[in-house]
Amino acid sequence: MAEQGSAGNVIAAICNVFFPGLGQLVQGRIGAALFFAIVVFGGYALWFLVIPAIIGGIFHLWSIIDAAKFRKVVIYREY
């Protein structure tokens, strides 16, 4: 996943459409994957309260965009 918009990022974003957090997991970001999955599914589980469902929807969209725009930071050291 070298650049923003690369095939890996597109696949990760598509994964997030079906299962929030799966795209971040594909990219190797376990913390972000757990965060998005818990917030989105928690919000959707409380759909009858309306506001948590809206928050879940916003975070679902955010997880898709986050996976699509992810750029891995590589730090080089000179020895």
C-alpha positions in Angstrom: 0.0 0.0 0.0 2.4 2.6 -1.3 0.2 5.5 -2.2 -3.1 7.0 -1.5 -5.6 5.6 -4.0 -3.5 2.5 -4.7 -5.2 -0.9 -5.3 -4.6 -1.9 -1.7 -6.4 1.1 -0.3 -9.3 0.7 -2.7 -9.7 -3.0 -1.6 -9.5 -1.9 2.1 -12.2 0.8 1.5 -14.4 -1.8 -0.2 -13.9 -4.2 2.7 -15.0 -1.4 5.1 -18.3 -1.0 3.1 -19.3 -4.5 4.1 -17.7 -4.8 7.6 -16.4 -1.7 9.4 -12.8 -2.0 10.5 -12.0 -4.9 8.1 -10.2 -2.5 5.8 -8.0 -1.2 8.6 -7.3 -4.9 9.5 -6.3 -5.6 5.9 -3.8 -2.7 6.2 -2.4 -4.1 9.4 -3.8 -1.4 11.7 -5.4 -3.5 14.5 -6.1 -0.6 16.9 -8.0 1.4 14.3 -9.9 -1.7 13.2 -11.1 -2.5 16.7 -12.0 1.2 17.3 -14.1 1.5 14.1 -15.8 -1.9 14.6 -16.8 -1.3 18.2 -18.1 2.2 17.6 -20.0 1.4 14.4 -21.5 -1.9 15.6 -22.3 -0.3 19.0 -24.1 2.5 17.3 -26.0 0.3 15.0 -27.0 -2.0 17.9 -28.6 1.0 19.6 -30.5 2.0 16.5 -33.7 2.5 18.4 -32.2 5.5 20.2 -31.6 7.2 16.8 -28.6 9.3 17.9 -26.2 6.4 18.4 -27.3 5.0 15.0 -26.4 8.4 13.3 -23.0 8.4 15.1 -22.5 4.8 13.9 -23.3 5.8 10.3 -20.9 8.7 10.5 -18.1 6.5 11.9 -18.9 3.9 9.2 -18.3 6.5 6.5 -15.2 7.7 8.3 -13.8 4.2 8.4 -14.2 3.9 4.6 -12.6 7.2 3.9 -9.8 6.5 6.4 -8.9 3.2 4.7 -9.0 4.9 1.2 -6.7 7.7 2.2 -4.2 5.8 4.4 -0.6 6.3 3.6 2.0 4.2 5.4 4.8 6.2 7.0 8.2 4.7 6.6 11.1 6.0 8.7 14.6 5.3 7.5 17.5 5.2 9.8 21.1 5.7 8.8 23.6 3.7 10.7 
